[in-house]
Amino acid sequence: MKTQSVSRKKTTKKSVKKVSKKPTAKKAVKKSVKKAVGKKSTSKKITVKNTVSKKTPKLKSSGSKALHGMPAVGQLAPAFALKSDTSGVVSLSKFVGKNVVLYFYPKDDTPGCTVEACSFQENKNKLMSAGAVVIGVSPDSVESHAKFRKKYGLDFILVADEDHKVAESYGVWVEKNMYGKKKMGIQRATFLIDPSGRVAYVWPKVSVEGHTEAVLDELRNL
């Protein structure tokens, strides 16, 4: 009888041990689930980090959005050599060491272009004091520039970009809608070029009123 009771106790202990193994298996499952969840969250974090690192850095802006093809602030200004009615062939390289106000305008002796030119003329001494040379560019001929200069007493440089190659290099030769008709022409724009020949500021779509004052403000900041 004693032997039977002992064997029953041993059997009971074994069954208890077997039962105790079941919760242990559950714990193992829980642990594996936790590990799997932990791995998933880690991969999500890595994905987010990679996405952030691939963002394109913001470029320095100079006010209004520049047109496609315009040289950006900090870039070397495109070189040119154009005829003028007073100074022979004018090249940008001649003005290394000086600030250059290079402005593009559509046509001589038209209302907006006349106001803009006269404003630069009236403020010529202030511009010179800021170490700046003013150069106006349009597709007009040197003969047209001479008449325009004489009529309004302009004594800064005007150059003829008759084949509009320079305008193209500065991204200002664009399609325009004039009274319902589309045609190519100059977008009124101004580039401030620093003494090293790099673009310091861009006015991609110039509003004539107050423009010279804005140029002077930027010259003072150089």
Summary of the structure (lengths in Angstrom):
residues: 222
radius of gyration: 37.2
end to end distance: 109.5
largest distance: 136.5
contacts: 611
relative contact order: 0.16
helix: 45%
strand: 22%
